[in-house]
């Protein structure tokens, strides 16, 4: 009985050791699923890895890409040769990106200076070890960078006319996408908000709201808000000026006046022609 228990224990130990050996002989890479950053501030995307062939590598390439597959963009690449402690960026490297971690300590973290809303997306960290079997590795899930910004009202304008109807248009930028509220002369009003159509282009951070049937003499306020802040702008709709109204009436009456003048000229011409004919023709006797 005791020998049977001992045999089972040895088998379990061997299986456990084999499992650890298999784990040690494989790549691993740690990246967060998501990183959030504020617009205008630096963003750091952590990335670290382990390699089955020891910790010292004569040559190493570090690559960061935005997106995955054929449509991806290589944003950063640096190379460390001859066991150098420095990872030399490629020629003409965008200075907004730099290696934040110590690549010799297997820390490949990327720093983005002054993050912009357009930097939002999924980033992929890759390490290449020339001359090594299975000498490259990339995390397939990537890290989602979300750059956030408080609302900013880009424009508030009035369109249309008194005859066809006036409307106010409020264009807003922000992330998360701001909510828009309208305040009229007396109460809160319902606007028509149009969300962005594309979730991958810069348009995903823009939203537009229009307020229909606004009245001359009214004051209308557009307020945009999200979790990071609030912005507002106010427009006052003026009454049409008397000069413009009189000018409009003059422009409306101008074709009628010109038509009357032309009619008078035609009548005069016909009368003159008739008189000349009568003056030249004598009655026949």
C-alpha positions as CSV (number, residue, x, y, z in Angstrom):
1,X,0.0,0.0,0.0
2,X,2.8,2.4,0.9
3,X,4.8,1.6,-2.2
4,X,1.7,2.3,-4.3
5,X,1.2,5.7,-2.7
6,X,4.9,6.5,-3.2
7,X,4.7,5.6,-6.9
8,X,1.7,7.9,-7.4
9,X,3.5,10.7,-5.6
10,X,6.6,10.3,-7.8
11,X,4.5,10.4,-10.9
12,X,2.8,13.6,-9.8
13,X,6.1,15.2,-9.0
14,X,7.5,14.3,-12.4
15,X,4.4,15.7,-14.1
16,X,4.7,18.9,-12.1
17,X,8.4,19.3,-13.0
18,X,7.7,18.7,-16.6
19,X,4.9,21.3,-16.5
20,X,7.3,23.9,-15.0
21,X,10.0,23.0,-17.5
22,X,7.6,23.4,-20.4
23,X,6.6,26.8,-18.9
24,X,10.2,27.9,-18.5
25,X,10.9,27.0,-22.1
26,X,8.2,29.3,-23.5
27,X,7.9,33.0,-24.2
28,X,5.7,35.2,-22.0
29,X,4.8,38.8,-22.3
30,X,2.9,41.0,-19.9
31,X,0.9,44.0,-21.2
32,X,-2.1,45.7,-19.7
33,X,-5.4,45.3,-21.5
34,X,-6.0,49.1,-21.4
35,X,-4.2,52.3,-20.5
36,X,-6.0,55.7,-20.1
37,X,-4.3,59.0,-20.6
38,X,-5.2,62.7,-20.6
39,X,-4.9,64.7,-23.7
40,X,-1.7,66.8,-23.6
41,X,0.0,64.6,-21.0
42,X,2.5,61.7,-21.5
43,X,1.2,58.2,-21.8
44,X,3.2,55.1,-20.9
45,X,2.3,51.7,-22.4
46,X,3.9,49.0,-20.2
47,X,5.4,45.8,-21.8
48,X,7.8,43.2,-20.3
49,X,8.8,39.7,-21.5
50,X,10.7,36.6,-20.6
51,X,12.6,34.4,-23.0
52,X,13.5,30.7,-22.7
53,X,17.1,31.1,-23.8
54,X,18.5,33.1,-20.9
55,X,18.4,36.7,-20.1
56,X,21.5,38.0,-22.0
57,X,21.1,38.6,-25.7
58,X,23.8,40.2,-27.9
59,X,21.3,41.8,-30.3
60,X,17.7,42.9,-29.8
61,X,15.1,44.8,-31.7
62,X,12.1,46.5,-30.1
63,X,9.0,47.3,-32.2
64,X,5.8,49.0,-31.3
65,X,2.9,49.0,-33.8
66,X,-0.5,50.7,-33.9
67,X,-3.0,48.2,-35.2
68,X,-2.5,44.6,-36.2
69,X,-2.1,42.9,-39.6
70,X,-1.3,44.4,-43.0
71,X,-3.0,47.7,-42.2
72,X,-1.0,48.4,-39.1
73,X,1.5,51.3,-38.6
74,X,5.0,50.8,-37.2
75,X,5.4,53.8,-34.8
76,X,8.6,52.9,-33.0
77,X,11.7,50.7,-33.6
78,X,15.0,50.6,-31.9
79,X,18.0,48.2,-32.1
80,X,20.5,47.2,-29.5
81,X,23.6,45.5,-31.0
82,X,26.7,43.9,-29.4
83,X,25.1,43.7,-25.9
84,X,24.8,47.5,-25.9
85,X,22.8,49.1,-23.1
86,X,21.5,51.6,-25.6
87,X,18.7,50.9,-28.0
88,X,19.2,53.1,-31.0
89,X,16.0,54.4,-32.7
90,X,15.6,54.0,-36.4
91,X,16.5,57.0,-38.6
92,X,13.8,59.7,-38.8
93,X,12.1,58.3,-35.8
94,X,9.2,60.4,-34.5
95,X,10.4,62.0,-31.3
96,X,7.0,61.7,-29.7
97,X,7.8,58.0,-29.1
98,X,10.7,56.7,-27.0
99,X,11.6,53.6,-25.1
100,X,10.7,54.1,-21.4
101,X,11.9,50.8,-20.0
102,X,15.3,49.1,-19.8
103,X,15.3,46.6,-22.7
104,X,18.2,44.7,-21.2
105,X,16.0,44.1,-18.2
106,X,13.2,42.9,-20.6
107,X,11.2,46.1,-20.1
108,X,10.0,47.4,-23.4
109,X,7.6,50.0,-22.2
110,X,6.8,52.8,-24.6
111,X,6.4,56.5,-23.8
112,X,4.2,58.8,-25.9
113,X,4.8,62.5,-25.1
114,X,1.8,64.9,-25.2
115,X,-0.8,62.3,-26.0
116,X,-3.5,63.4,-28.5
117,X,-7.0,62.1,-29.1
118,X,-5.8,60.7,-32.4
119,X,-3.4,58.4,-30.5
120,X,-6.3,56.3,-29.2
121,X,-6.1,52.8,-30.5
122,X,-4.7,49.3,-29.9
123,X,-0.9,49.0,-29.6
124,X,1.2,45.9,-30.0
125,X,4.6,45.3,-28.4
126,X,7.1,43.1,-30.2
127,X,10.7,41.9,-29.4
128,X,13.1,40.3,-32.0
129,X,16.2,38.4,-31.0
130,X,18.3,37.8,-34.2
131,X,20.1,34.5,-34.3
132,X,17.9,32.9,-31.7
133,X,15.5,30.0,-32.3
134,X,12.0,31.3,-32.0
135,X,13.6,34.7,-31.9
136,X,10.6,37.0,-32.0
137,X,7.4,37.4,-30.0
138,X,4.4,39.7,-30.0
139,X,1.4,39.8,-27.7
140,X,-1.6,39.1,-29.8
141,X,-4.1,40.9,-27.6
142,X,-2.4,44.3,-27.5
143,X,-3.1,47.2,-25.3
144,X,-5.9,49.6,-25.8
145,X,-4.9,53.3,-25.3
146,X,-7.8,55.6,-24.5
147,X,-6.9,59.3,-24.6
148,X,-9.5,61.4,-22.9
149,X,-10.3,65.1,-23.0
150,X,-12.8,67.4,-21.4
151,X,-15.4,69.0,-23.7
152,X,-14.5,71.8,-26.0
153,X,-17.1,73.7,-27.9
154,X,-15.6,74.4,-31.3
155,X,-18.3,76.6,-32.7
156,X,-21.8,77.9,-32.0
157,X,-23.6,79.4,-35.0
158,X,-27.0,80.4,-36.3
159,X,-28.3,79.5,-39.7
160,X,-31.4,79.8,-41.8
161,X,-33.7,82.8,-42.1
162,X,-36.7,84.3,-40.4
163,X,-38.9,83.2,-43.4
164,X,-37.6,79.6,-43.6
165,X,-36.9,79.2,-39.8
166,X,-33.8,79.8,-37.8
167,X,-31.6,77.1,-36.1
168,X,-28.6,77.0,-33.8
169,X,-25.7,74.6,-34.5
170,X,-23.3,73.5,-31.7
171,X,-20.1,71.5,-32.6
172,X,-18.3,69.9,-29.7
173,X,-15.0,67.9,-29.3
174,X,-14.3,65.6,-26.3
175,X,-13.6,62.1,-25.0
176,X,-15.7,60.4,-23.7
177,X,-18.1,61.8,-26.2
178,X,-19.9,64.8,-24.5
179,X,-23.6,65.1,-23.8
180,X,-25.1,68.3,-25.1
181,X,-27.9,70.3,-23.5
182,X,-29.7,73.5,-24.7
183,X,-31.0,76.3,-22.6
184,X,-33.5,78.8,-24.1
185,X,-34.9,82.1,-22.8
186,X,-37.2,80.3,-20.4
187,X,-36.4,76.6,-20.1
188,X,-34.3,73.6,-21.1
189,X,-34.9,72.7,-24.8
190,X,-34.5,69.5,-26.7
191,X,-31.9,69.5,-29.5
192,X,-31.2,67.1,-32.3
193,X,-27.8,65.5,-31.6
194,X,-25.9,63.7,-34.4
195,X,-23.3,61.2,-33.2
196,X,-20.2,60.4,-35.3
197,X,-20.6,57.7,-38.0
198,X,-17.0,56.3,-37.7
199,X,-15.6,54.9,-34.5
200,X,-12.0,54.7,-35.9
201,X,-11.5,58.1,-37.4
202,X,-11.0,61.4,-35.6
203,X,-14.7,62.0,-36.1
204,X,-15.4,59.7,-33.2
205,X,-14.5,62.5,-30.8
206,X,-16.9,65.1,-32.5
207,X,-20.6,65.5,-31.9
208,X,-23.0,68.1,-33.3
209,X,-26.4,69.2,-32.0
210,X,-28.8,71.6,-33.6
211,X,-31.7,73.5,-32.1
212,X,-34.6,74.2,-34.5
213,X,-37.1,77.0,-34.6
214,X,-35.3,79.5,-32.5
215,X,-36.7,83.0,-32.4
216,X,-35.2,86.5,-32.9
217,X,-34.5,88.3,-29.7
218,X,-33.8,85.0,-27.8
219,X,-30.7,83.9,-26.0
220,X,-29.6,80.3,-26.4
221,X,-26.9,78.4,-24.5
222,X,-25.2,75.2,-25.6
223,X,-23.7,73.2,-22.7
224,X,-21.4,70.2,-23.3
225,X,-20.3,67.8,-20.5
226,X,-18.6,64.5,-19.8
227,X,-16.8,63.0,-16.8
228,X,-13.8,65.3,-17.2
229,X,-15.5,68.7,-17.3
230,X,-18.0,71.1,-18.9
231,X,-18.0,73.8,-21.5
232,X,-20.7,76.2,-22.6
233,X,-21.3,78.9,-25.1
234,X,-24.2,81.4,-25.6
235,X,-25.6,83.0,-28.7
236,X,-28.1,85.9,-29.0
237,X,-30.3,86.0,-32.0
238,X,-30.8,89.6,-33.2
239,X,-33.9,90.9,-34.9
240,X,-33.6,91.7,-38.6
241,X,-32.5,95.4,-39.0
242,X,-35.0,97.9,-40.6
243,X,-32.4,98.8,-43.2
244,X,-32.1,95.2,-44.3
245,X,-35.9,94.9,-44.4
246,X,-36.3,98.0,-46.5
247,X,-33.5,96.8,-48.8
248,X,-35.3,93.5,-49.2
249,X,-38.5,95.3,-50.2
250,X,-36.6,97.5,-52.6
251,X,-35.0,94.4,-54.2
252,X,-38.4,92.8,-54.4
253,X,-40.0,95.8,-56.0
254,X,-37.1,96.4,-58.4
255,X,-38.2,93.9,-61.1
256,X,-41.7,95.3,-61.1
257,X,-40.4,98.9,-61.6
258,X,-38.1,97.8,-64.4
259,X,-41.0,95.9,-66.0
260,X,-43.2,99.0,-65.9
261,X,-40.4,101.2,-67.3
262,X,-39.9,98.7,-70.1
263,X,-43.6,98.7,-70.8
264,X,-43.8,102.5,-71.0
265,X,-40.9,102.5,-73.4
266,X,-42.6,100.0,-75.7
267,X,-45.8,102.0,-75.7
268,X,-44.0,105.2,-76.5
269,X,-42.1,103.5,-79.3
270,X,-45.3,102.1,-80.7
271,X,-47.0,105.5,-80.5
272,X,-44.1,107.3,-82.1
273,X,-44.1,104.7,-85.0
274,X,-47.8,105.1,-85.5
275,X,-47.5,108.9,-85.7
276,X,-44.6,108.7,-88.2
277,X,-46.6,106.4,-90.4
278,X,-49.7,108.5,-90.3
279,X,-47.6,111.6,-91.1
280,X,-46.1,110.1,-94.2
281,X,-49.2,108.4,-95.7
282,X,-51.6,110.8,-97.4
283,X,-55.2,109.9,-98.0
284,X,-55.9,108.8,-101.6
285,X,-58.4,110.7,-103.7
